[in-house]
Structure formats: structure tokens, C-alpha cells
Amino acid sequence: MSNGTQGTAGKTRTCPHCRATILQSATVCPICRKSLRWDPHTAKHKPPGFSALSVEGQIRHPGGEPAWEYSMLVSIKNEKGEEIARQMIGVGTLNPQELRTFTLSVDVSKPESGISKLR
């Protein structure tokens, strides 16, 4: 069933599964990874356009010290350097000899028009 609307770049909606705010053009929720839309032309999910940025890093507590605390913060700035979004992603404790891996990725795609909804 077609939703009959033209794709609008940057338009958001709520994932019906996990209630996260996601792009309206998403075919799979990036948070819960559940199916959202069906592409009748290819009979499979459309992948994102491309990954414009992907960064991964690790922090290992060396031991011999008390536990460390960490917080993961993401901010987005526009071309003028003005912060347009700021989100605390998670906080936690790193005990001696523990390891945490942090990954950040930015996927870029073109919104589709008239995409059918999965029923």
C-alpha cells in the first residue's frame, strides 16, 4: 500500500517497535533493526546510500587504579559551527582490566517517494 506522499529530506517519524525518532525514509530501524517498509520493486530492504563516516575506538582500563567512569556524547554542528543537536548516548563504569568499544557511523541516503508500508 503506497503512502502517496513525496519523500521529504530530513522528515522524521517514530519507530512503531522501539519508539525511537528515525528518518521517515528508513526501511529498517537503525536502533532496534526491525523492518519498517517493503520495497515492491526489489522485494527486499533498501540499504542506506553510503557510510560517510565511521569511527571505532576502544578504551581499556589498565588496572592498578580505581574504576573509571565514562560518558559518550555526540554533537552535530552546522556549517557555521553552531550546535544543532547534542545527545548523551550512554554512561558507565570501566573496572580494572575491562574493555569498551565505541562505534560512531553516519549513513547518507536519498529519501524515496511513494514507498509502500509493510503490513
C-alpha positions in Angstrom: 0.0 0.0 0.0 1.5 3.3 -1.1 1.5 6.2 1.4 1.1 8.6 -1.6 3.4 11.2 -0.2 6.6 12.6 -1.7 9.8 12.0 0.3 10.9 15.0 2.2 14.6 15.1 3.1 15.1 15.1 6.9 11.5 14.3 7.8 11.2 12.1 10.9 8.8 9.7 12.5 8.6 7.3 15.4 9.6 3.7 15.0 6.5 1.6 15.8 8.6 -1.0 17.5 11.0 0.8 19.8 9.6 4.4 19.7 12.9 6.0 18.6 12.9 9.0 16.4 14.1 7.9 12.9 14.1 9.2 9.3 10.8 8.7 7.6 12.7 7.1 4.6 14.2 4.3 6.7 13.4 0.8 5.7 14.9 -0.7 8.8 15.1 1.0 12.2 18.7 1.8 13.0 18.0 1.3 16.7 16.0 -1.9 17.0 16.9 -3.2 13.5 13.3 -4.3 12.8 11.6 -4.0 9.3 9.7 -0.8 8.6 9.0 -0.7 4.9 8.9 -3.0 2.0 10.2 -2.1 -1.5 7.9 -3.8 -4.0 10.4 -3.2 -6.9 13.3 -5.2 -5.5 11.3 -7.3 -2.9 14.0 -6.6 -0.3 15.0 -3.8 2.1 16.9 -0.9 0.5 20.3 -0.4 2.1 21.4 3.1 3.1 23.2 5.1 0.4 26.7 5.0 1.9 28.6 5.4 5.1 30.1 9.0 5.1 31.8 8.5 8.4 32.8 5.5 10.5 34.9 5.7 13.6 35.7 3.0 16.1 37.8 3.1 19.2 38.5 1.2 22.4 39.2 2.1 26.0 40.9 -0.5 28.2 41.3 0.1 31.9 44.9 -0.8 32.7 44.3 -1.9 36.3 46.1 -0.8 39.3 43.7 2.2 39.7 40.1 2.6 40.9 37.3 2.2 38.4 36.9 4.9 35.7 33.6 6.5 34.7 32.8 7.3 31.1 30.2 9.2 29.1 29.6 9.1 25.4 28.4 12.4 24.0 27.5 13.2 20.3 27.1 16.7 19.0 26.2 17.9 15.5 27.2 21.3 14.2 26.1 23.2 11.0 28.4 24.9 8.5 28.6 28.0 10.8 29.8 25.9 13.7 26.5 26.3 15.6 25.5 23.2 17.6 22.1 21.9 16.2 21.9 18.7 18.2 23.6 17.3 21.3 22.8 13.9 22.8 24.2 11.9 25.7 24.3 8.3 24.3 25.4 6.4 27.4 27.4 6.4 30.6 29.1 3.7 32.5 31.9 2.4 34.6 35.1 0.7 33.5 36.6 -1.5 36.1 40.2 -2.7 36.1 41.1 -4.8 33.1 37.7 -4.2 31.4 37.4 -3.0 27.8 34.7 -0.9 26.0 34.5 -0.4 22.2 32.7 2.7 20.9 31.5 3.0 17.3 30.1 6.0 15.5 28.7 5.9 12.0 27.0 8.4 9.8 25.0 6.9 6.9 23.8 9.1 4.0 20.9 8.3 1.7 18.4 9.9 -0.6 14.7 9.8 0.6 12.4 7.8 -1.7 9.0 8.9 -2.7 5.9 6.8 -2.6 7.4 4.0 -0.6 5.0 1.2 0.4 4.5 0.3 4.1 5.0 -3.2 5.3 1.7 -4.5 6.6 
